[in-house]
């Protein structure tokens, strides 16, 4: 299945884990999908983000690797 066909998903930030990326330009967060029952994944987000924010994920299959 091509992930580009899937509609964007809304996910709520439940936890901010810290900065990641070579210059700390991304923030790793745990998000919980609003449509499914309590499914949560790790994602890297660019720009200011805090707990309670709603993200629009263009694709929801990819998951960020845990930070060292």
mmJSON file of the N, C-alpha and C atoms, coordinates in Angstrom:
{"data_MODEL":{"atom_site":{
"group_PDB":["ATOM","ATOM","ATOM","ATOM","ATOM","ATOM","ATOM","ATOM","ATOM","ATOM","ATOM","ATOM","ATOM","ATOM","ATOM","ATOM","ATOM","ATOM","ATOM","ATOM","ATOM","ATOM","ATOM","ATOM","ATOM","ATOM","ATOM","ATOM","ATOM","ATOM","ATOM","ATOM","ATOM","ATOM","ATOM","ATOM","ATOM","ATOM","ATOM","ATOM","ATOM","ATOM","ATOM","ATOM","ATOM","ATOM","ATOM","ATOM","ATOM","ATOM","ATOM","ATOM","ATOM","ATOM","ATOM","ATOM","ATOM","ATOM","ATOM","ATOM","ATOM","ATOM","ATOM","ATOM","ATOM","ATOM","ATOM","ATOM","ATOM","ATOM","ATOM","ATOM","ATOM","ATOM","ATOM","ATOM","ATOM","ATOM","ATOM","ATOM","ATOM","ATOM","ATOM","ATOM","ATOM","ATOM","ATOM","ATOM","ATOM","ATOM","ATOM","ATOM","ATOM","ATOM","ATOM","ATOM","ATOM","ATOM","ATOM","ATOM","ATOM","ATOM","ATOM","ATOM","ATOM","ATOM","ATOM","ATOM","ATOM","ATOM","ATOM","ATOM","ATOM","ATOM","ATOM","ATOM","ATOM","ATOM","ATOM","ATOM","ATOM","ATOM","ATOM","ATOM","ATOM","ATOM","ATOM","ATOM","ATOM","ATOM","ATOM","ATOM","ATOM","ATOM","ATOM","ATOM","ATOM","ATOM","ATOM","ATOM","ATOM","ATOM","ATOM","ATOM","ATOM","ATOM","ATOM","ATOM","ATOM","ATOM","ATOM","ATOM","ATOM","ATOM","ATOM","ATOM","ATOM","ATOM","ATOM","ATOM","ATOM","ATOM","ATOM","ATOM","ATOM","ATOM","ATOM","ATOM","ATOM","ATOM","ATOM","ATOM","ATOM","ATOM","ATOM","ATOM","ATOM","ATOM","ATOM","ATOM","ATOM","ATOM","ATOM","ATOM","ATOM","ATOM","ATOM","ATOM","ATOM","ATOM","ATOM","ATOM","ATOM","ATOM","ATOM","ATOM","ATOM","ATOM","ATOM","ATOM","ATOM","ATOM","ATOM","ATOM"],
"id":[1,2,3,4,5,6,7,8,9,10,11,12,13,14,15,16,17,18,19,20,21,22,23,24,25,26,27,28,29,30,31,32,33,34,35,36,37,38,39,40,41,42,43,44,45,46,47,48,49,50,51,52,53,54,55,56,57,58,59,60,61,62,63,64,65,66,67,68,69,70,71,72,73,74,75,76,77,78,79,80,81,82,83,84,85,86,87,88,89,90,91,92,93,94,95,96,97,98,99,100,101,102,103,104,105,106,107,108,109,110,111,112,113,114,115,116,117,118,119,120,121,122,123,124,125,126,127,128,129,130,131,132,133,134,135,136,137,138,139,140,141,142,143,144,145,146,147,148,149,150,151,152,153,154,155,156,157,158,159,160,161,162,163,164,165,166,167,168,169,170,171,172,173,174,175,176,177,178,179,180,181,182,183,184,185,186,187,188,189,190,191,192,193,194,195,196,197,198,199,200,201,202,203,204],
"type_symbol":["N","C","C","N","C","C","N","C","C","N","C","C","N","C","C","N","C","C","N","C","C","N","C","C","N","C","C","N","C","C","N","C","C","N","C","C","N","C","C","N","C","C","N","C","C","N","C","C","N","C","C","N","C","C","N","C","C","N","C","C","N","C","C","N","C","C","N","C","C","N","C","C","N","C","C","N","C","C","N","C","C","N","C","C","N","C","C","N","C","C","N","C","C","N","C","C","N","C","C","N","C","C","N","C","C","N","C","C","N","C","C","N","C","C","N","C","C","N","C","C","N","C","C","N","C","C","N","C","C","N","C","C","N","C","C","N","C","C","N","C","C","N","C","C","N","C","C","N","C","C","N","C","C","N","C","C","N","C","C","N","C","C","N","C","C","N","C","C","N","C","C","N","C","C","N","C","C","N","C","C","N","C","C","N","C","C","N","C","C","N","C","C","N","C","C","N","C","C","N","C","C","N","C","C"],
"label_atom_id":["N","CA","C","N","CA","C","N","CA","C","N","CA","C","N","CA","C","N","CA","C","N","CA","C","N","CA","C","N","CA","C","N","CA","C","N","CA","C","N","CA","C","N","CA","C","N","CA","C","N","CA","C","N","CA","C","N","CA","C","N","CA","C","N","CA","C","N","CA","C","N","CA","C","N","CA","C","N","CA","C","N","CA","C","N","CA","C","N","CA","C","N","CA","C","N","CA","C","N","CA","C","N","CA","C","N","CA","C","N","CA","C","N","CA","C","N","CA","C","N","CA","C","N","CA","C","N","CA","C","N","CA","C","N","CA","C","N","CA","C","N","CA","C","N","CA","C","N","CA","C","N","CA","C","N","CA","C","N","CA","C","N","CA","C","N","CA","C","N","CA","C","N","CA","C","N","CA","C","N","CA","C","N","CA","C","N","CA","C","N","CA","C","N","CA","C","N","CA","C","N","CA","C","N","CA","C","N","CA","C","N","CA","C","N","CA","C","N","CA","C","N","CA","C","N","CA","C","N","CA","C","N","CA","C","N","CA","C"],
"label_alt_id":[null,null,null,null,null,null,null,null,null,null,null,null,null,null,null,null,null,null,null,null,null,null,null,null,null,null,null,null,null,null,null,null,null,null,null,null,null,null,null,null,null,null,null,null,null,null,null,null,null,null,null,null,null,null,null,null,null,null,null,null,null,null,null,null,null,null,null,null,null,null,null,null,null,null,null,null,null,null,null,null,null,null,null,null,null,null,null,null,null,null,null,null,null,null,null,null,null,null,null,null,null,null,null,null,null,null,null,null,null,null,null,null,null,null,null,null,null,null,null,null,null,null,null,null,null,null,null,null,null,null,null,null,null,null,null,null,null,null,null,null,null,null,null,null,null,null,null,null,null,null,null,null,null,null,null,null,null,null,null,null,null,null,null,null,null,null,null,null,null,null,null,null,null,null,null,null,null,null,null,null,null,null,null,null,null,null,null,null,null,null,null,null,null,null,null,null,null,null,null,null,null,null,null,null],
"label_comp_id":["UNK","UNK","UNK","UNK","UNK","UNK","UNK","UNK","UNK","UNK","UNK","UNK","UNK","UNK","UNK","UNK","UNK","UNK","UNK","UNK","UNK","UNK","UNK","UNK","UNK","UNK","UNK","UNK","UNK","UNK","UNK","UNK","UNK","UNK","UNK","UNK","UNK","UNK","UNK","UNK","UNK","UNK","UNK","UNK","UNK","UNK","UNK","UNK","UNK","UNK","UNK","UNK","UNK","UNK","UNK","UNK","UNK","UNK","UNK","UNK","UNK","UNK","UNK","UNK","UNK","UNK","UNK","UNK","UNK","UNK","UNK","UNK","UNK","UNK","UNK","UNK","UNK","UNK","UNK","UNK","UNK","UNK","UNK","UNK","UNK","UNK","UNK","UNK","UNK","UNK","UNK","UNK","UNK","UNK","UNK","UNK","UNK","UNK","UNK","UNK","UNK","UNK","UNK","UNK","UNK","UNK","UNK","UNK","UNK","UNK","UNK","UNK","UNK","UNK","UNK","UNK","UNK","UNK","UNK","UNK","UNK","UNK","UNK","UNK","UNK","UNK","UNK","UNK","UNK","UNK","UNK","UNK","UNK","UNK","UNK","UNK","UNK","UNK","UNK","UNK","UNK","UNK","UNK","UNK","UNK","UNK","UNK","UNK","UNK","UNK","UNK","UNK","UNK","UNK","UNK","UNK","UNK","UNK","UNK","UNK","UNK","UNK","UNK","UNK","UNK","UNK","UNK","UNK","UNK","UNK","UNK","UNK","UNK","UNK","UNK","UNK","UNK","UNK","UNK","UNK","UNK","UNK","UNK","UNK","UNK","UNK","UNK","UNK","UNK","UNK","UNK","UNK","UNK","UNK","UNK","UNK","UNK","UNK","UNK","UNK","UNK","UNK","UNK","UNK"],
"label_asym_id":["A","A","A","A","A","A","A","A","A","A","A","A","A","A","A","A","A","A","A","A","A","A","A","A","A","A","A","A","A","A","A","A","A","A","A","A","A","A","A","A","A","A","A","A","A","A","A","A","A","A","A","A","A","A","A","A","A","A","A","A","A","A","A","A","A","A","A","A","A","A","A","A","A","A","A","A","A","A","A","A","A","A","A","A","A","A","A","A","A","A","A","A","A","A","A","A","A","A","A","A","A","A","A","A","A","A","A","A","A","A","A","A","A","A","A","A","A","A","A","A","A","A","A","A","A","A","A","A","A","A","A","A","A","A","A","A","A","A","A","A","A","A","A","A","A","A","A","A","A","A","A","A","A","A","A","A","A","A","A","A","A","A","A","A","A","A","A","A","A","A","A","A","A","A","A","A","A","A","A","A","A","A","A","A","A","A","A","A","A","A","A","A","A","A","A","A","A","A","A","A","A","A","A","A"],
"label_entity_id":["1","1","1","1","1","1","1","1","1","1","1","1","1","1","1","1","1","1","1","1","1","1","1","1","1","1","1","1","1","1","1","1","1","1","1","1","1","1","1","1","1","1","1","1","1","1","1","1","1","1","1","1","1","1","1","1","1","1","1","1","1","1","1","1","1","1","1","1","1","1","1","1","1","1","1","1","1","1","1","1","1","1","1","1","1","1","1","1","1","1","1","1","1","1","1","1","1","1","1","1","1","1","1","1","1","1","1","1","1","1","1","1","1","1","1","1","1","1","1","1","1","1","1","1","1","1","1","1","1","1","1","1","1","1","1","1","1","1","1","1","1","1","1","1","1","1","1","1","1","1","1","1","1","1","1","1","1","1","1","1","1","1","1","1","1","1","1","1","1","1","1","1","1","1","1","1","1","1","1","1","1","1","1","1","1","1","1","1","1","1","1","1","1","1","1","1","1","1","1","1","1","1","1","1"],
"label_seq_id":[1,1,1,2,2,2,3,3,3,4,4,4,5,5,5,6,6,6,7,7,7,8,8,8,9,9,9,10,10,10,11,11,11,12,12,12,13,13,13,14,14,14,15,15,15,16,16,16,17,17,17,18,18,18,19,19,19,20,20,20,21,21,21,22,22,22,23,23,23,24,24,24,25,25,25,26,26,26,27,27,27,28,28,28,29,29,29,30,30,30,31,31,31,32,32,32,33,33,33,34,34,34,35,35,35,36,36,36,37,37,37,38,38,38,39,39,39,40,40,40,41,41,41,42,42,42,43,43,43,44,44,44,45,45,45,46,46,46,47,47,47,48,48,48,49,49,49,50,50,50,51,51,51,52,52,52,53,53,53,54,54,54,55,55,55,56,56,56,57,57,57,58,58,58,59,59,59,60,60,60,61,61,61,62,62,62,63,63,63,64,64,64,65,65,65,66,66,66,67,67,67,68,68,68],
"pdbx_PDB_ins_code":[null,null,null,null,null,null,null,null,null,null,null,null,null,null,null,null,null,null,null,null,null,null,null,null,null,null,null,null,null,null,null,null,null,null,null,null,null,null,null,null,null,null,null,null,null,null,null,null,null,null,null,null,null,null,null,null,null,null,null,null,null,null,null,null,null,null,null,null,null,null,null,null,null,null,null,null,null,null,null,null,null,null,null,null,null,null,null,null,null,null,null,null,null,null,null,null,null,null,null,null,null,null,null,null,null,null,null,null,null,null,null,null,null,null,null,null,null,null,null,null,null,null,null,null,null,null,null,null,null,null,null,null,null,null,null,null,null,null,null,null,null,null,null,null,null,null,null,null,null,null,null,null,null,null,null,null,null,null,null,null,null,null,null,null,null,null,null,null,null,null,null,null,null,null,null,null,null,null,null,null,null,null,null,null,null,null,null,null,null,null,null,null,null,null,null,null,null,null,null,null,null,null,null,null],
"Cartn_x":[0.841,0.0,0.873,0.544,1.32,0.872,1.814,1.432,0.986,1.33,0.944,-0.567,-1.213,-2.657,-3.427,-2.807,-3.509,-3.783,-4.965,-5.27,-4.388,-4.132,-3.311,-3.958,-3.129,-3.663,-3.349,-4.276,-4.054,-3.477,-2.43,-1.803,-1.465,-1.681,-1.457,-0.136,0.635,1.913,1.658,2.14,1.938,3.206,4.362,5.616,6.688,7.479,8.61,9.872,10.602,11.72,13.057,13.167,14.428,14.849,15.962,16.417,17.218,17.152,17.893,18.338,19.067,19.624,21.012,21.766,23.175,23.344,22.451,22.54,21.44,20.782,19.669,18.513,18.357,17.337,15.965,15.915,14.633,14.357,13.089,12.694,11.961,12.416,11.744,10.564,9.407,8.208,7.471,6.692,5.776,4.403,3.772,2.445,1.45,0.221,-0.858,-1.899,-2.26,-3.249,-4.614,-5.323,-6.625,-7.734,-7.496,-8.582,-8.543,-7.331,-7.23,-7.21,-7.327,-7.358,-5.935,-5.499,-4.26,-3.007,-3.006,-1.769,-0.808,0.409,1.37,2.693,3.34,4.642,5.57,6.847,7.838,8.004,8.08,8.334,9.31,10.046,10.904,10.186,10.131,9.393,10.362,10.153,10.976,10.191,10.868,10.175,9.649,9.103,8.652,7.464,7.539,6.458,6.387,5.174,5.037,3.898,3.856,2.85,1.459,0.595,-0.772,-0.973,0.131,0.008,-0.568,-1.311,-1.847,-1.016,-0.466,0.325,-0.503,-0.298,-0.902,0.19,0.07,1.088,0.653,1.454,1.114,1.223,2.109,2.157,2.396,1.766,1.802,2.507,3.108,3.744,5.157,5.844,7.235,7.327,8.327,8.554,10.01,10.236,11.599,12.344,13.652,14.453,14.706,14.818,15.084,16.409,16.445,17.69,18.654,19.927,20.949,20.918],
"Cartn_y":[-1.205,0.0,1.251,2.186,3.424,4.375,4.774,5.614,6.998,7.379,8.703,8.802,7.658,7.683,7.86,7.496,7.544,8.987,9.238,10.588,10.927,12.207,12.606,12.163,11.845,11.422,12.461,12.606,13.518,12.739,13.29,12.635,13.68,13.324,14.255,13.937,14.987,14.803,14.478,13.324,12.931,13.099,13.122,13.235,13.824,14.742,15.286,14.651,13.911,13.103,13.822,14.812,15.539,15.813,16.53,16.914,15.811,15.778,14.778,15.382,14.627,15.171,15.724,15.918,16.305,17.642,18.583,19.888,20.064,18.981,19.1,19.855,19.721,20.499,19.844,18.593,17.902,17.573,17.438,17.073,15.745,14.792,13.494,13.527,13.114,13.115,11.791,11.473,10.343,10.91,10.351,10.83,9.676,10.041,9.064,9.439,8.47,8.764,9.022,9.965,10.332,9.409,8.751,7.927,6.504,5.992,4.607,4.529,3.334,3.161,3.137,4.29,4.374,3.904,3.945,3.569,4.745,4.512,5.608,5.206,6.163,5.919,7.086,6.889,7.947,8.654,9.973,10.728,11.85,12.239,13.408,14.591,15.686,16.865,18.028,18.828,20.011,21.223,22.126,23.323,23.157,24.242,24.218,23.278,22.477,21.523,21.304,21.09,20.793,19.798,19.244,18.231,18.823,18.057,18.513,19.018,19.272,19.722,18.608,19.007,18.051,18.143,17.012,16.981,16.366,16.857,16.237,15.42,14.103,13.229,12.799,13.175,12.826,11.319,10.696,9.237,8.757,7.669,7.239,5.898,5.424,4.109,4.209,5.279,5.427,5.725,5.149,5.456,5.845,6.849,7.309,6.294,6.2,5.332,6.032,5.232,5.798,6.519,7.615,8.362,7.59,7.778,7.177,7.894],
"Cartn_z":[0.0,0.0,0.0,-0.847,-0.935,0.16,1.035,2.17,1.724,0.494,0.016,-0.186,-0.378,-0.595,0.702,1.803,3.089,3.49,4.075,4.544,5.746,5.978,7.129,8.431,9.393,10.692,11.745,12.666,13.779,14.949,15.532,16.677,17.718,18.968,20.063,20.752,21.026,21.709,23.177,23.621,25.011,25.835,25.15,25.896,24.979,25.537,24.79,25.357,24.497,24.978,24.905,24.03,23.961,22.534,22.407,21.081,20.435,19.112,18.365,17.039,16.253,15.013,15.274,14.215,14.362,15.063,14.8,15.47,16.508,16.854,17.791,17.176,15.856,15.148,15.201,15.648,15.752,17.211,17.526,18.877,18.794,19.597,19.582,20.545,20.042,20.87,20.719,21.74,21.635,21.324,20.305,19.936,20.0,20.277,20.355,19.309,18.482,17.447,18.056,17.469,18.027,17.538,16.393,15.837,16.378,16.603,17.043,18.562,19.071,20.509,21.046,21.524,22.295,21.567,20.226,19.536,19.57,20.036,20.109,19.473,18.856,18.249,18.547,18.288,18.431,17.106,17.154,15.932,16.233,15.198,15.327,14.701,15.434,15.003,14.878,13.831,13.653,14.137,14.8,15.255,16.662,17.22,18.611,18.801,19.828,20.097,21.598,22.104,23.526,23.732,24.922,25.243,25.065,24.427,24.19,22.777,22.061,20.671,19.806,18.791,17.831,16.556,16.129,14.901,13.792,12.593,11.421,10.748,10.821,10.247,8.855,7.861,6.489,6.286,7.047,7.014,8.434,8.782,10.176,10.328,9.245,9.321,9.874,9.488,9.899,11.378,12.008,13.418,13.6,14.441,14.677,15.544,15.315,16.167,17.496,18.534,19.868,19.894,20.646,20.776,21.646,21.415,22.292,23.628],
"occupancy":[1.0,1.0,1.0,1.0,1.0,1.0,1.0,1.0,1.0,1.0,1.0,1.0,1.0,1.0,1.0,1.0,1.0,1.0,1.0,1.0,1.0,1.0,1.0,1.0,1.0,1.0,1.0,1.0,1.0,1.0,1.0,1.0,1.0,1.0,1.0,1.0,1.0,1.0,1.0,1.0,1.0,1.0,1.0,1.0,1.0,1.0,1.0,1.0,1.0,1.0,1.0,1.0,1.0,1.0,1.0,1.0,1.0,1.0,1.0,1.0,1.0,1.0,1.0,1.0,1.0,1.0,1.0,1.0,1.0,1.0,1.0,1.0,1.0,1.0,1.0,1.0,1.0,1.0,1.0,1.0,1.0,1.0,1.0,1.0,1.0,1.0,1.0,1.0,1.0,1.0,1.0,1.0,1.0,1.0,1.0,1.0,1.0,1.0,1.0,1.0,1.0,1.0,1.0,1.0,1.0,1.0,1.0,1.0,1.0,1.0,1.0,1.0,1.0,1.0,1.0,1.0,1.0,1.0,1.0,1.0,1.0,1.0,1.0,1.0,1.0,1.0,1.0,1.0,1.0,1.0,1.0,1.0,1.0,1.0,1.0,1.0,1.0,1.0,1.0,1.0,1.0,1.0,1.0,1.0,1.0,1.0,1.0,1.0,1.0,1.0,1.0,1.0,1.0,1.0,1.0,1.0,1.0,1.0,1.0,1.0,1.0,1.0,1.0,1.0,1.0,1.0,1.0,1.0,1.0,1.0,1.0,1.0,1.0,1.0,1.0,1.0,1.0,1.0,1.0,1.0,1.0,1.0,1.0,1.0,1.0,1.0,1.0,1.0,1.0,1.0,1.0,1.0,1.0,1.0,1.0,1.0,1.0,1.0,1.0,1.0,1.0,1.0,1.0,1.0],
"B_iso_or_equiv":[0.0,0.0,0.0,0.0,0.0,0.0,0.0,0.0,0.0,0.0,0.0,0.0,0.0,0.0,0.0,0.0,0.0,0.0,0.0,0.0,0.0,0.0,0.0,0.0,0.0,0.0,0.0,0.0,0.0,0.0,0.0,0.0,0.0,0.0,0.0,0.0,0.0,0.0,0.0,0.0,0.0,0.0,0.0,0.0,0.0,0.0,0.0,0.0,0.0,0.0,0.0,0.0,0.0,0.0,0.0,0.0,0.0,0.0,0.0,0.0,0.0,0.0,0.0,0.0,0.0,0.0,0.0,0.0,0.0,0.0,0.0,0.0,0.0,0.0,0.0,0.0,0.0,0.0,0.0,0.0,0.0,0.0,0.0,0.0,0.0,0.0,0.0,0.0,0.0,0.0,0.0,0.0,0.0,0.0,0.0,0.0,0.0,0.0,0.0,0.0,0.0,0.0,0.0,0.0,0.0,0.0,0.0,0.0,0.0,0.0,0.0,0.0,0.0,0.0,0.0,0.0,0.0,0.0,0.0,0.0,0.0,0.0,0.0,0.0,0.0,0.0,0.0,0.0,0.0,0.0,0.0,0.0,0.0,0.0,0.0,0.0,0.0,0.0,0.0,0.0,0.0,0.0,0.0,0.0,0.0,0.0,0.0,0.0,0.0,0.0,0.0,0.0,0.0,0.0,0.0,0.0,0.0,0.0,0.0,0.0,0.0,0.0,0.0,0.0,0.0,0.0,0.0,0.0,0.0,0.0,0.0,0.0,0.0,0.0,0.0,0.0,0.0,0.0,0.0,0.0,0.0,0.0,0.0,0.0,0.0,0.0,0.0,0.0,0.0,0.0,0.0,0.0,0.0,0.0,0.0,0.0,0.0,0.0,0.0,0.0,0.0,0.0,0.0,0.0],
"pdbx_formal_charge":[null,null,null,null,null,null,null,null,null,null,null,null,null,null,null,null,null,null,null,null,null,null,null,null,null,null,null,null,null,null,null,null,null,null,null,null,null,null,null,null,null,null,null,null,null,null,null,null,null,null,null,null,null,null,null,null,null,null,null,null,null,null,null,null,null,null,null,null,null,null,null,null,null,null,null,null,null,null,null,null,null,null,null,null,null,null,null,null,null,null,null,null,null,null,null,null,null,null,null,null,null,null,null,null,null,null,null,null,null,null,null,null,null,null,null,null,null,null,null,null,null,null,null,null,null,null,null,null,null,null,null,null,null,null,null,null,null,null,null,null,null,null,null,null,null,null,null,null,null,null,null,null,null,null,null,null,null,null,null,null,null,null,null,null,null,null,null,null,null,null,null,null,null,null,null,null,null,null,null,null,null,null,null,null,null,null,null,null,null,null,null,null,null,null,null,null,null,null,null,null,null,null,null,null],
"auth_seq_id":[1,1,1,2,2,2,3,3,3,4,4,4,5,5,5,6,6,6,7,7,7,8,8,8,9,9,9,10,10,10,11,11,11,12,12,12,13,13,13,14,14,14,15,15,15,16,16,16,17,17,17,18,18,18,19,19,19,20,20,20,21,21,21,22,22,22,23,23,23,24,24,24,25,25,25,26,26,26,27,27,27,28,28,28,29,29,29,30,30,30,31,31,31,32,32,32,33,33,33,34,34,34,35,35,35,36,36,36,37,37,37,38,38,38,39,39,39,40,40,40,41,41,41,42,42,42,43,43,43,44,44,44,45,45,45,46,46,46,47,47,47,48,48,48,49,49,49,50,50,50,51,51,51,52,52,52,53,53,53,54,54,54,55,55,55,56,56,56,57,57,57,58,58,58,59,59,59,60,60,60,61,61,61,62,62,62,63,63,63,64,64,64,65,65,65,66,66,66,67,67,67,68,68,68],
"auth_comp_id":["UNK","UNK","UNK","UNK","UNK","UNK","UNK","UNK","UNK","UNK","UNK","UNK","UNK","UNK","UNK","UNK","UNK","UNK","UNK","UNK","UNK","UNK","UNK","UNK","UNK","UNK","UNK","UNK","UNK","UNK","UNK","UNK","UNK","UNK","UNK","UNK","UNK","UNK","UNK","UNK","UNK","UNK","UNK","UNK","UNK","UNK","UNK","UNK","UNK","UNK","UNK","UNK","UNK","UNK","UNK","UNK","UNK","UNK","UNK","UNK","UNK","UNK","UNK","UNK","UNK","UNK","UNK","UNK","UNK","UNK","UNK","UNK","UNK","UNK","UNK","UNK","UNK","UNK","UNK","UNK","UNK","UNK","UNK","UNK","UNK","UNK","UNK","UNK","UNK","UNK","UNK","UNK","UNK","UNK","UNK","UNK","UNK","UNK","UNK","UNK","UNK","UNK","UNK","UNK","UNK","UNK","UNK","UNK","UNK","UNK","UNK","UNK","UNK","UNK","UNK","UNK","UNK","UNK","UNK","UNK","UNK","UNK","UNK","UNK","UNK","UNK","UNK","UNK","UNK","UNK","UNK","UNK","UNK","UNK","UNK","UNK","UNK","UNK","UNK","UNK","UNK","UNK","UNK","UNK","UNK","UNK","UNK","UNK","UNK","UNK","UNK","UNK","UNK","UNK","UNK","UNK","UNK","UNK","UNK","UNK","UNK","UNK","UNK","UNK","UNK","UNK","UNK","UNK","UNK","UNK","UNK","UNK","UNK","UNK","UNK","UNK","UNK","UNK","UNK","UNK","UNK","UNK","UNK","UNK","UNK","UNK","UNK","UNK","UNK","UNK","UNK","UNK","UNK","UNK","UNK","UNK","UNK","UNK","UNK","UNK","UNK","UNK","UNK","UNK"],
"auth_asym_id":["A","A","A","A","A","A","A","A","A","A","A","A","A","A","A","A","A","A","A","A","A","A","A","A","A","A","A","A","A","A","A","A","A","A","A","A","A","A","A","A","A","A","A","A","A","A","A","A","A","A","A","A","A","A","A","A","A","A","A","A","A","A","A","A","A","A","A","A","A","A","A","A","A","A","A","A","A","A","A","A","A","A","A","A","A","A","A","A","A","A","A","A","A","A","A","A","A","A","A","A","A","A","A","A","A","A","A","A","A","A","A","A","A","A","A","A","A","A","A","A","A","A","A","A","A","A","A","A","A","A","A","A","A","A","A","A","A","A","A","A","A","A","A","A","A","A","A","A","A","A","A","A","A","A","A","A","A","A","A","A","A","A","A","A","A","A","A","A","A","A","A","A","A","A","A","A","A","A","A","A","A","A","A","A","A","A","A","A","A","A","A","A","A","A","A","A","A","A","A","A","A","A","A","A"],
"auth_atom_id":["N","CA","C","N","CA","C","N","CA","C","N","CA","C","N","CA","C","N","CA","C","N","CA","C","N","CA","C","N","CA","C","N","CA","C","N","CA","C","N","CA","C","N","CA","C","N","CA","C","N","CA","C","N","CA","C","N","CA","C","N","CA","C","N","CA","C","N","CA","C","N","CA","C","N","CA","C","N","CA","C","N","CA","C","N","CA","C","N","CA","C","N","CA","C","N","CA","C","N","CA","C","N","CA","C","N","CA","C","N","CA","C","N","CA","C","N","CA","C","N","CA","C","N","CA","C","N","CA","C","N","CA","C","N","CA","C","N","CA","C","N","CA","C","N","CA","C","N","CA","C","N","CA","C","N","CA","C","N","CA","C","N","CA","C","N","CA","C","N","CA","C","N","CA","C","N","CA","C","N","CA","C","N","CA","C","N","CA","C","N","CA","C","N","CA","C","N","CA","C","N","CA","C","N","CA","C","N","CA","C","N","CA","C","N","CA","C","N","CA","C","N","CA","C","N","CA","C","N","CA","C","N","CA","C","N","CA","C"],
"pdbx_PDB_model_num":[1,1,1,1,1,1,1,1,1,1,1,1,1,1,1,1,1,1,1,1,1,1,1,1,1,1,1,1,1,1,1,1,1,1,1,1,1,1,1,1,1,1,1,1,1,1,1,1,1,1,1,1,1,1,1,1,1,1,1,1,1,1,1,1,1,1,1,1,1,1,1,1,1,1,1,1,1,1,1,1,1,1,1,1,1,1,1,1,1,1,1,1,1,1,1,1,1,1,1,1,1,1,1,1,1,1,1,1,1,1,1,1,1,1,1,1,1,1,1,1,1,1,1,1,1,1,1,1,1,1,1,1,1,1,1,1,1,1,1,1,1,1,1,1,1,1,1,1,1,1,1,1,1,1,1,1,1,1,1,1,1,1,1,1,1,1,1,1,1,1,1,1,1,1,1,1,1,1,1,1,1,1,1,1,1,1,1,1,1,1,1,1,1,1,1,1,1,1,1,1,1,1,1,1]
}}}
